[in-house]
C-alpha cells in the first residue's frame, strides 16, 4: 500500500470514478444503519436521530452518499428522501447512488429490477440516477443475472432509457464480483468487509478493476465496528461473530496502535483511503458528530513503523471472507 499522510483536501477533493465520467471524494457516507436494522448492527436508529444525522450529512463536506432499495426495507431511502425534500431537492454537488434489490419473495428478475428502481425513485424523489448498483447478486446465479429477462438485461435497458447513467455491481463473494467486472458492463464495483486490516480478500478484484478502468468503492473498512472499538467491546466482524483468529489479530493491532498513540480506527480507515486502487471508501454514520470524527481519523498521522506491525498482525488468508 501507499504510505503517506492525507490532508483534508486530499480526502474531500473530487477525483474521477474510473471510466464512469463521474467524480467523487475519497470518502462516501453509507446509510445502511440509518435504515435501522437491529438484526445486523445490534442497535436501532429512530426517525429523529436519522433526520438529524442526514441534515448534517447533506450540509456537510463529504459530498457522496450511498444507499440501497433494501436498507431497512426501504427505510434508508425514505429517510433520505424526506431530508432531501426538506432541503428543497438534491444539491447539485452531491453524488447520490443507490442499488437495485430483490423483493421479499426473492424475485430478482428484470421486472423486479424495474420495480426496485421505481420504488427508489418514489422514495428519493428522483427520476434519474448517475450510478446504480446491482446489489448482492450472490442471491442468484451468475447465469441468471446475465441471462434473458434477468436483472442485468433490465439495468442495461434502464440505462439506454436514460434513467440510469452508469452501472455498478456491489456484493460480497469476490470471485463472483470478478466475473461481473469481466463482462465490461459495469463501470464501478463495491466490495464490503473484504479489504480491511483484517481481511485482504478483495485484492484480486481491485487489481481487475484497475486494469479495466472500473471504479472501486470499498465499504465497511471498520468491519462493523471491531476495528473501531477493538474485539472486547465489539466482538463481531462483518455482521457475524468474529472467529478466534480475527479477534486475536484485532487485539494485536489494537495494542500496536495504543503503543503508537494512534486510534485503531484511524489506521483502519487510512488502510483503505491510501490504497491507490480504491476511488472512495464508504463509511456508515448514525450521528452528526461522526462526520468530524471521521475526517479526524482520515488525517491522523500514522507512523510508517506502525503499518509494518499491523501487517504482521493480519490473520492468515484462510480466515478471510473470500
KEKE-3310 file (N, C-alpha, C; in steps of 0.2 Angstrom, whole numbers, plus 5000, padded with zeros to 4 digits):
npx = (5004:5001:5011:5008:5002:4986:4978:4965:4960:4965:4956:4943:4943:4937:4938:4941:4930:4934:4931:4918:4915:4910:4914:4921:4923:4936:4930:4914:4898:4889:4873:4866:4864:4857:4844:4839:4842:4842:4845:4856:4866:4864:4858:4846:4840:4832:4818:4820:4834:4840:4835:4841:4855:4855:4852:4864:4873:4869:4872:4885:4903:4907:4903:4896:4885:4879:4866:4853:4840:4835:4839:4835:4822:4819:4818:4829:4831:4818:4820:4831:4825:4815:4823:4829:4818:4815:4826:4824:4827:4839:4856:4866:4880:4881:4884:4873:4870:4862:4855:4849:4837:4832:4814:4804:4800:4811:4812:4822:4822:4822:4810:4808:4819:4816:4805:4811:4819:4809:4803:4814:4815:4803:4804:4815:4813:4818:4820:4830:4846:4864:4872:4869:4869:4869:4864:4871:4872:4875:4864:4857:4861:4876:4873:4859:4858:4864:4857:4843:4829:4834:4841:4853:4851:4839:4844:4853:4844:4837:4847:4849:4837:4839:4837:4846:4863:4876:4882:4884:4891:4888:4893:4896:4905:4920:4925:4914:4910:4921:4919:4908:4913:4922:4914:4913:4902:4900:4904:4908:4913:4908:4914:4912:4919:4929:4941:4951:4960:4960:4957:4960:4954:4948:4958:4962:4951:4951:4963:4959:4949:4957:4965:4955:4949:4939:4929:4932:4924:4926:4918:4914:4926:4929:4925:4912:4913:4922:4935:4936:4932:4939:4941:4936:4926:4918:4915:4911:4912:4910:4896:4893:4898:4915:4929:4941:4954:4952:4948:4960:4970:4965:4966:4980:4983:4976:4983:4996:4993:4989:5002:5008:5001:4990:4974:4965:4955:4959:4970:4963:4954:4963:4970:4962:4959:4972:4975:4980:4971:4958:4945:4935:4930:4918:4909:4899:4888:4879:4877:4877:4890:4899:4904:4914:4923:4926:4933:4944:4950:4954:4964:4974:4990:4999:5012:5025:5031:5021:5013:5020:5019:5006:5003:5010:5002:4990:4978:4979:4976:4966:4957:4950:4935:4933)
npy = (4994:5012:5023:5037:5053:5060:5075:5086:5092:5082:5071:5076:5082:5080:5066:5057:5044:5030:5025:5030:5043:5051:5060:5060:5062:5055:5049:5042:5043:5030:5023:5012:5008:5019:5016:5008:4994:4983:4969:4967:4976:4977:4987:5000:5014:5028:5038:5052:5053:5049:5059:5070:5067:5065:5078:5084:5077:5081:5094:5094:5092:5080:5074:5064:5051:5035:5023:5010:5001:4991:4993:4993:4989:4998:5009:5017:5024:5031:5040:5047:5053:5061:5070:5076:5082:5092:5100:5105:5098:5088:5092:5100:5097:5085:5068:5055:5038:5023:5006:4992:4979:4962:4957:4954:4941:4935:4937:4942:4946:4954:4961:4964:4972:4983:4987:4989:5000:5010:5011:5016:5028:5034:5035:5043:5054:5056:5056:5051:5043:5044:5033:5017:5002:4984:4974:4963:4951:4938:4931:4925:4915:4918:4916:4917:4930:4937:4932:4931:4942:4944:4953:4961:4963:4971:4982:4987:4991:5001:5010:5013:5019:5031:5033:5028:5033:5027:5010:4999:4986:4978:4969:4953:4940:4938:4931:4930:4944:4947:4940:4947:4960:4957:4956:4969:4977:4984:4999:5002:4995:4988:4983:4975:4974:4966:4971:4976:4980:4967:4958:4953:4949:4955:4960:4954:4957:4971:4973:4968:4978:4990:4987:4988:5000:5002:5009:5008:5005:5004:4997:4997:4998:4997:4985:4983:4988:4982:4986:4998:4999:4988:4971:4966:4975:4975:4962:4956:4953:4959:4958:4946:4934:4936:4926:4916:4919:4931:4939:4938:4944:4957:4961:4961:4971:4982:4984:4987:5000:5007:5008:5016:5027:5030:5030:5015:5015:5025:5020:5009:5015:5023:5013:5009:5022:5025:5017:5015:5009:5011:5021:5027:5027:5019:5024:5021:5031:5036:5047:5065:5070:5061:5064:5074:5067:5056:5063:5068:5055:5051:5060:5059:5057:5042:5033:5026:5014:5008:5003:4992:4984:4982:4975:4963:4957:4954:4942:4925:4920:4910:4913:4923:4932:4930)
npz = (5000:4998:5007:5017:5022:5023:5018:5022:5011:5002:5005:5004:4991:4974:4963:4948:4945:4940:4924:4923:4921:4931:4946:4963:4980:4991:5002:5006:5012:5020:5021:5027:5041:5045:5040:5050:5056:5067:5068:5061:5065:5079:5085:5085:5075:5077:5070:5072:5076:5064:5055:5060:5058:5044:5040:5044:5036:5023:5023:5025:5023:5015:5000:4995:4995:4998:4996:4997:4989:4998:5011:5027:5023:5014:5022:5024:5011:5011:5022:5018:5007:5013:5020:5009:5003:5013:5011:4999:4988:4979:4981:4969:4969:4975:4975:4974:4976:4972:4975:4966:4971:4976:4979:4994:4992:4986:4972:4959:4946:4929:4928:4942:4945:4938:4946:4958:4955:4952:4965:4972:4966:4969:4983:4985:4977:4965:4947:4939:4940:4943:4945:4948:4957:4955:4967:4979:4970:4973:4977:4967:4953:4943:4929:4929:4932:4922:4911:4899:4902:4914:4929:4925:4911:4912:4919:4909:4899:4906:4908:4894:4892:4899:4912:4921:4924:4924:4927:4941:4951:4967:4981:4990:4989:4981:4970:4962:4960:4952:4940:4936:4934:4923:4912:4907:4907:4918:4926:4939:4955:4970:4986:5001:5018:5014:5012:5023:5038:5043:5033:5017:5005:4994:4986:4972:4965:4965:4958:4946:4943:4942:4931:4921:4921:4930:4943:4960:4975:4992:5005:5023:5031:5044:5048:5053:5066:5075:5072:5076:5090:5095:5099:5111:5115:5104:5097:5085:5067:5051:5052:5059:5072:5076:5071:5081:5076:5069:5080:5088:5079:5078:5091:5093:5084:5090:5102:5096:5090:5101:5108:5099:5100:5091:5085:5083:5074:5065:5058:5052:5044:5036:5030:5019:5013:5008:4998:4982:4972:4976:4974:4982:4999:5009:5022:5036:5045:5060:5068:5070:5074:5070:5058:5058:5067:5058:5048:5056:5059:5046:5044:5053:5059:5054:5059:5049:5054:5062:5052:5047:5059:5060:5048:5050:5060:5053:5050:5044:5026:5025:5035:5030:5022:5008)
capx = (5000:5005:5012:5008:4998:4981:4976:4958:4959:4965:4950:4937:4943:4934:4943:4937:4927:4936:4929:4911:4914:4908:4919:4918:4929:4939:4926:4907:4894:4885:4867:4863:4862:4852:4838:4838:4842:4845:4847:4863:4870:4864:4855:4841:4841:4825:4817:4823:4841:4841:4834:4847:4861:4855:4853:4871:4877:4868:4875:4892:4909:4908:4898:4895:4880:4877:4861:4850:4832:4834:4842:4829:4816:4817:4818:4835:4829:4813:4823:4835:4820:4812:4828:4830:4813:4816:4831:4822:4830:4846:4861:4870:4887:4881:4883:4869:4870:4858:4856:4843:4837:4826:4809:4804:4800:4817:4812:4827:4821:4822:4804:4809:4824:4812:4801:4815:4821:4803:4802:4819:4813:4797:4806:4820:4810:4822:4818:4836:4852:4870:4875:4865:4872:4866:4866:4872:4870:4876:4857:4855:4867:4879:4869:4853:4859:4866:4853:4837:4824:4837:4842:4857:4847:4835:4848:4856:4838:4836:4852:4848:4831:4841:4835:4852:4869:4881:4880:4889:4890:4890:4891:4901:4910:4925:4926:4908:4911:4926:4915:4904:4918:4925:4909:4914:4895:4899:4909:4910:4912:4908:4915:4912:4922:4934:4948:4952:4967:4960:4954:4963:4951:4946:4964:4962:4945:4954:4968:4955:4946:4962:4966:4949:4947:4932:4929:4932:4921:4927:4914:4915:4933:4930:4922:4906:4915:4928:4942:4935:4932:4943:4937:4932:4920:4914:4917:4908:4916:4906:4889:4893:4903:4921:4932:4946:4959:4951:4949:4967:4973:4962:4969:4987:4983:4974:4989:5001:4990:4990:5009:5010:4997:4986:4967:4964:4950:4962:4974:4959:4951:4968:4972:4958:4960:4978:4976:4978:4966:4952:4942:4931:4929:4911:4909:4892:4887:4872:4876:4881:4897:4903:4907:4920:4927:4929:4938:4950:4953:4957:4970:4978:4997:5001:5019:5027:5033:5015:5010:5023:5017:4999:5004:5012:4996:4985:4976:4980:4971:4961:4952:4946:4929:4934)
capy = (5000:5018:5026:5044:5057:5063:5081:5087:5092:5075:5067:5079:5084:5076:5063:5053:5037:5025:5027:5032:5050:5054:5061:5059:5062:5048:5047:5042:5041:5024:5024:5006:5008:5024:5012:5005:4986:4980:4962:4967:4981:4976:4993:5003:5021:5031:5043:5059:5053:5048:5065:5075:5065:5066:5085:5086:5074:5084:5101:5093:5092:5074:5075:5057:5047:5029:5019:5005:4999:4986:4995:4994:4988:5004:5015:5022:5029:5035:5045:5052:5057:5066:5075:5080:5087:5097:5104:5108:5094:5085:5098:5099:5094:5079:5062:5050:5032:5018:4999:4988:4973:4958:4959:4950:4934:4933:4938:4946:4946:4960:4965:4966:4977:4990:4989:4992:5007:5014:5012:5021:5035:5037:5037:5048:5060:5057:5052:5048:5042:5044:5027:5012:4996:4978:4973:4957:4946:4931:4928:4921:4913:4922:4914:4920:4938:4939:4929:4934:4944:4945:4959:4965:4965:4976:4988:4990:4994:5007:5014:5016:5024:5037:5033:5027:5035:5021:5004:4996:4979:4978:4962:4950:4935:4941:4928:4932:4951:4947:4938:4953:4965:4954:4957:4976:4980:4988:5004:5003:4989:4990:4977:4977:4970:4962:4975:4979:4977:4960:4954:4956:4945:4959:4962:4952:4961:4978:4973:4968:4985:4994:4985:4989:5007:5001:5012:5004:5008:5000:4999:4994:4997:4995:4978:4983:4991:4979:4990:5005:4998:4983:4964:4965:4979:4974:4955:4954:4956:4958:4956:4940:4933:4935:4920:4917:4922:4938:4943:4939:4949:4964:4963:4963:4978:4987:4985:4991:5006:5010:5009:5021:5033:5031:5026:5009:5017:5029:5015:5005:5020:5025:5007:5009:5028:5026:5012:5019:5006:5012:5028:5030:5022:5020:5024:5022:5035:5037:5053:5070:5071:5056:5067:5077:5062:5053:5067:5067:5049:5051:5064:5057:5054:5035:5031:5020:5008:5005:4999:4986:4980:4980:4970:4956:4955:4952:4934:4921:4921:4905:4916:4929:4930:4927)
capz = (5000:4998:5014:5017:5026:5019:5021:5021:5003:4999:5007:5001:4984:4969:4959:4943:4947:4935:4917:4923:4919:4937:4951:4970:4985:4994:5007:5005:5018:5019:5025:5029:5048:5045:5039:5057:5055:5073:5067:5058:5069:5086:5088:5080:5074:5077:5064:5073:5075:5057:5052:5062:5055:5037:5039:5045:5030:5017:5024:5027:5017:5011:4995:4991:4999:4995:4999:4993:4990:5003:5018:5032:5019:5011:5026:5022:5006:5014:5027:5014:5003:5017:5021:5003:5002:5017:5009:4993:4982:4979:4979:4963:4970:4979:4972:4977:4972:4976:4972:4965:4976:4975:4984:5000:4990:4982:4965:4956:4939:4926:4930:4949:4945:4936:4951:4963:4954:4953:4972:4974:4963:4973:4990:4985:4974:4959:4941:4936:4945:4940:4946:4951:4958:4956:4974:4981:4965:4975:4979:4961:4949:4938:4923:4930:4932:4915:4906:4896:4907:4921:4931:4921:4905:4914:4920:4903:4896:4910:4906:4887:4893:4902:4920:4925:4920:4924:4931:4945:4955:4974:4984:4994:4986:4977:4964:4958:4958:4947:4934:4933:4931:4917:4907:4904:4908:4924:4927:4946:4959:4978:4990:5009:5023:5012:5011:5029:5041:5045:5028:5011:5000:4988:4982:4965:4962:4964:4953:4939:4941:4940:4924:4916:4922:4934:4949:4966:4981:4997:5011:5029:5032:5051:5049:5058:5072:5078:5070:5080:5097:5097:5099:5118:5115:5098:5095:5078:5061:5045:5054:5062:5077:5073:5073:5086:5073:5068:5086:5090:5075:5080:5098:5092:5081:5095:5106:5092:5089:5108:5109:5094:5101:5086:5086:5079:5068:5060:5054:5048:5038:5031:5026:5013:5009:5005:4993:4975:4968:4979:4972:4988:5005:5011:5030:5039:5052:5063:5072:5066:5076:5067:5052:5060:5069:5053:5045:5060:5058:5040:5043:5059:5056:5056:5058:5045:5058:5064:5046:5047:5064:5058:5043:5054:5064:5049:5050:5038:5021:5026:5039:5026:5020:5001)
cpx = (5004:5005:5012:5003:4993:4980:4968:4956:4960:4959:4944:4937:4940:4939:4938:4936:4928:4934:4921:4910:4911:4914:4916:4924:4931:4934:4918:4904:4889:4879:4863:4860:4857:4845:4835:4837:4846:4848:4854:4868:4870:4860:4851:4843:4834:4825:4821:4831:4843:4841:4839:4853:4861:4855:4860:4875:4876:4871:4883:4897:4909:4902:4897:4891:4878:4871:4859:4843:4831:4836:4836:4822:4814:4817:4824:4833:4823:4815:4827:4830:4817:4817:4830:4824:4813:4821:4830:4825:4837:4851:4865:4877:4887:4880:4879:4868:4865:4859:4849:4843:4831:4820:4809:4803:4806:4817:4817:4827:4822:4816:4805:4814:4820:4808:4805:4817:4815:4802:4807:4817:4808:4800:4811:4818:4815:4820:4824:4842:4858:4873:4871:4869:4867:4869:4866:4869:4871:4869:4854:4862:4870:4875:4862:4853:4860:4861:4847:4832:4827:4838:4847:4854:4843:4839:4851:4850:4837:4841:4851:4842:4833:4839:4841:4858:4874:4879:4886:4887:4892:4888:4897:4906:4914:4925:4920:4908:4916:4923:4911:4908:4921:4920:4910:4907:4896:4905:4912:4909:4913:4909:4915:4915:4927:4941:4949:4959:4966:4958:4956:4960:4950:4952:4964:4956:4948:4959:4964:4952:4951:4964:4961:4946:4940:4933:4929:4929:4923:4923:4916:4922:4934:4927:4916:4907:4920:4934:4941:4936:4936:4938:4934:4926:4915:4917:4915:4912:4911:4899:4888:4898:4910:4925:4938:4952:4958:4951:4956:4971:4971:4965:4976:4987:4981:4980:4995:4999:4991:4997:5011:5006:4992:4979:4967:4960:4954:4966:4969:4956:4957:4971:4968:4959:4966:4980:4975:4973:4959:4950:4939:4930:4922:4911:4902:4893:4880:4871:4880:4888:4902:4907:4913:4925:4930:4934:4945:4954:4957:4963:4975:4985:4998:5008:5020:5028:5027:5012:5013:5021:5010:4999:5006:5006:4990:4984:4978:4975:4965:4955:4948:4940:4929:4928)
cpy = (5006:5021:5033:5047:5061:5070:5081:5088:5086:5071:5070:5081:5078:5073:5059:5046:5032:5029:5029:5039:5054:5056:5061:5060:5055:5045:5047:5040:5035:5025:5018:5006:5014:5021:5009:4997:4983:4973:4961:4971:4980:4982:4996:5011:5024:5036:5050:5059:5053:5055:5070:5073:5066:5074:5087:5083:5079:5091:5100:5093:5086:5073:5069:5053:5041:5025:5013:5004:4995:4988:4997:4993:4994:5010:5020:5027:5033:5041:5050:5056:5062:5072:5079:5085:5093:5102:5107:5104:5092:5091:5095:5096:5088:5073:5057:5044:5027:5011:4996:4981:4968:4960:4954:4942:4931:4934:4944:4946:4953:4964:4968:4972:4984:4992:4992:4999:5012:5016:5017:5028:5038:5039:5043:5055:5061:5053:5049:5047:5041:5037:5023:5005:4990:4975:4966:4951:4939:4928:4925:4919:4918:4922:4917:4928:4940:4937:4933:4936:4944:4952:4964:4967:4971:4983:4991:4994:5001:5012:5017:5020:5030:5038:5032:5029:5029:5016:5001:4989:4980:4971:4960:4946:4938:4938:4929:4939:4951:4945:4944:4959:4963:4955:4964:4979:4985:4993:5005:4996:4991:4983:4979:4971:4965:4965:4979:4977:4970:4955:4957:4952:4949:4961:4960:4956:4968:4978:4972:4975:4990:4993:4988:4996:5007:5004:5007:5008:5002:5001:4995:4993:4996:4988:4977:4985:4988:4983:4997:5004:4993:4977:4963:4969:4977:4967:4952:4957:4954:4955:4949:4939:4932:4929:4922:4921:4929:4942:4944:4944:4956:4966:4965:4970:4983:4989:4989:4998:5010:5012:5015:5028:5035:5027:5021:5011:5021:5025:5011:5009:5021:5019:5007:5016:5029:5021:5015:5016:5008:5020:5031:5025:5024:5019:5025:5026:5035:5043:5058:5071:5066:5059:5070:5072:5058:5056:5067:5061:5048:5055:5063:5054:5047:5034:5025:5014:5005:5001:4992:4981:4977:4974:4963:4953:4953:4944:4931:4921:4916:4908:4921:4927:4927:4930)
cpz = (5000:5005:5014:5022:5022:5022:5020:5014:5000:4999:5004:4994:4979:4965:4954:4946:4941:4928:4917:4920:4925:4941:4958:4974:4987:4999:5005:5011:5016:5024:5027:5036:5049:5044:5045:5056:5061:5072:5065:5063:5076:5089:5083:5080:5073:5072:5066:5073:5068:5054:5054:5059:5048:5036:5039:5039:5024:5017:5025:5021:5013:5006:4991:4996:4995:4999:4995:4994:4996:5010:5022:5028:5016:5015:5025:5017:5008:5018:5023:5010:5007:5018:5015:5001:5007:5015:5002:4987:4983:4977:4973:4964:4974:4975:4976:4973:4976:4972:4971:4969:4974:4980:4989:4998:4987:4975:4963:4949:4936:4928:4937:4949:4943:4942:4957:4961:4954:4961:4975:4972:4967:4980:4990:4981:4968:4953:4938:4941:4941:4940:4950:4951:4958:4962:4976:4976:4967:4977:4973:4958:4944:4931:4923:4929:4925:4909:4904:4902:4914:4923:4927:4914:4906:4915:4914:4899:4900:4909:4899:4887:4896:4909:4924:4920:4919:4929:4935:4948:4962:4977:4988:4991:4980:4970:4959:4956:4952:4940:4931:4930:4924:4911:4903:4904:4913:4925:4934:4950:4966:4981:4997:5013:5021:5010:5017:5032:5042:5039:5021:5004:4994:4984:4974:4962:4961:4959:4946:4938:4939:4933:4919:4917:4926:4941:4955:4972:4987:5003:5017:5031:5040:5053:5053:5065:5076:5077:5073:5087:5100:5099:5106:5118:5109:5095:5088:5073:5055:5047:5057:5068:5074:5076:5078:5082:5071:5075:5089:5086:5077:5087:5097:5089:5086:5099:5102:5091:5096:5109:5105:5095:5095:5087:5081:5073:5063:5056:5050:5043:5033:5027:5019:5009:5005:4999:4986:4971:4970:4978:4978:4993:5008:5019:5032:5045:5054:5067:5069:5068:5073:5061:5053:5063:5064:5049:5049:5059:5052:5039:5049:5056:5059:5054:5053:5048:5060:5058:5046:5053:5062:5053:5046:5058:5060:5049:5044:5033:5022:5031:5036:5023:5012:4997)
residu = (UNK:UNK:UNK:UNK:UNK:UNK:UNK:UNK:UNK:UNK:UNK:UNK:UNK:UNK:UNK:UNK:UNK:UNK:UNK:UNK:UNK:UNK:UNK:UNK:UNK:UNK:UNK:UNK:UNK:UNK:UNK:UNK:UNK:UNK:UNK:UNK:UNK:UNK:UNK:UNK:UNK:UNK:UNK:UNK:UNK:UNK:UNK:UNK:UNK:UNK:UNK:UNK:UNK:UNK:UNK:UNK:UNK:UNK:UNK:UNK:UNK:UNK:UNK:UNK:UNK:UNK:UNK:UNK:UNK:UNK:UNK:UNK:UNK:UNK:UNK:UNK:UNK:UNK:UNK:UNK:UNK:UNK:UNK:UNK:UNK:UNK:UNK:UNK:UNK:UNK:UNK:UNK:UNK:UNK:UNK:UNK:UNK:UNK:UNK:UNK:UNK:UNK:UNK:UNK:UNK:UNK:UNK:UNK:UNK:UNK:UNK:UNK:UNK:UNK:UNK:UNK:UNK:UNK:UNK:UNK:UNK:UNK:UNK:UNK:UNK:UNK:UNK:UNK:UNK:UNK:UNK:UNK:UNK:UNK:UNK:UNK:UNK:UNK:UNK:UNK:UNK:UNK:UNK:UNK:UNK:UNK:UNK:UNK:UNK:UNK:UNK:UNK:UNK:UNK:UNK:UNK:UNK:UNK:UNK:UNK:UNK:UNK:UNK:UNK:UNK:UNK:UNK:UNK:UNK:UNK:UNK:UNK:UNK:UNK:UNK:UNK:UNK:UNK:UNK:UNK:UNK:UNK:UNK:UNK:UNK:UNK:UNK:UNK:UNK:UNK:UNK:UNK:UNK:UNK:UNK:UNK:UNK:UNK:UNK:UNK:UNK:UNK:UNK:UNK:UNK:UNK:UNK:UNK:UNK:UNK:UNK:UNK:UNK:UNK:UNK:UNK:UNK:UNK:UNK:UNK:UNK:UNK:UNK:UNK:UNK:UNK:UNK:UNK:UNK:UNK:UNK:UNK:UNK:UNK:UNK:UNK:UNK:UNK:UNK:UNK:UNK:UNK:UNK:UNK:UNK:UNK:UNK:UNK:UNK:UNK:UNK:UNK:UNK:UNK:UNK:UNK:UNK:UNK:UNK:UNK:UNK:UNK:UNK:UNK:UNK:UNK:UNK:UNK:UNK:UNK:UNK:UNK:UNK:UNK:UNK:UNK:UNK:UNK:UNK:UNK:UNK:UNK:UNK:UNK:UNK:UNK:UNK:UNK:UNK:UNK:UNK:UNK:UNK:UNK:UNK:UNK:UNK:UNK:UNK:UNK:UNK:UNK:UNK:UNK:UNK:UNK:UNK:UNK:UNK:UNK:UNK:UNK:UNK:UNK:UNK:UNK:UNK:UNK:UNK:UNK:UNK:UNK)
# end
